[in-house]
Amino acid sequence: MNYSIIGFGQIGQALARAFARSGIEVSVATTRDPQSSAAAAAAIGPKIIPKTMAEAVKADIVFLAVRFESHKDVAKALPTWKGKTIVDVTNAYGAPTDELVDQSSAKAVAQAFTGAKLVKGFNHLVAGVLEKDPAVHGGRRVVFLASDDAKAAAEIGALAEKLGFSPIELGGLSEGGLLVQARGKSWGQLIFKDLIVFDK
């Protein structure tokens, strides 16, 4: 299983730090030449590998950490995304609501990535919190996941645990997904909630 992060802004770099802490290799890509990300990637860790977009989209699991309005451009990188899992880390704050599908930004993203399994997740925390060690006072920081594919949600949940987080599945995109997204100028009820789970 291999991983990539498309988008290497604050959120993309926060995700990369989570992979680096766990010693898991991940490729990172933007629309620019990989060399432009080399210094930032090296500062995070040796297993953060800058690649071209064309190389990064070959990963089994792709974290989409771009602006919501850029998701269609990324989707064009492959004619089909069959067999891949997309983790939708975008937030559609300020995007026209007519761009959403059934009021769901994740469903709009899923529609663009033909054939992929999609999991909404890792997007409810601001970058400054997401980049921190998720081990907090003997507990683990929560990441919320929503998907219409139970197997994909479980797969990303297992990865979240490897990264040190405590995943909580919220159900499908039309239910749980709406809790962790922006719609117009309003945020879902669980956006920005920094929760910690303590194991019994």
Secondary structure, DSSP 8 states (H G I E B T S, - for coil): --EEEE--SHHHHHHHHHHHHTT--EEEE-SS-GGGGHHHHHHH-TTEEE--HHHHTTSSEEEE-S-GGGHHHHHTTSS--TT-EEEE----TTS-GGGSBTTBHHHHHHHHSTT-EEEEES-SS-HHHHTS-SEETTEEEEEEEEES-HHHHHHHHHHHHHTT-EEEE---TTTGGGGGSEETTEE-TTTT---EE---
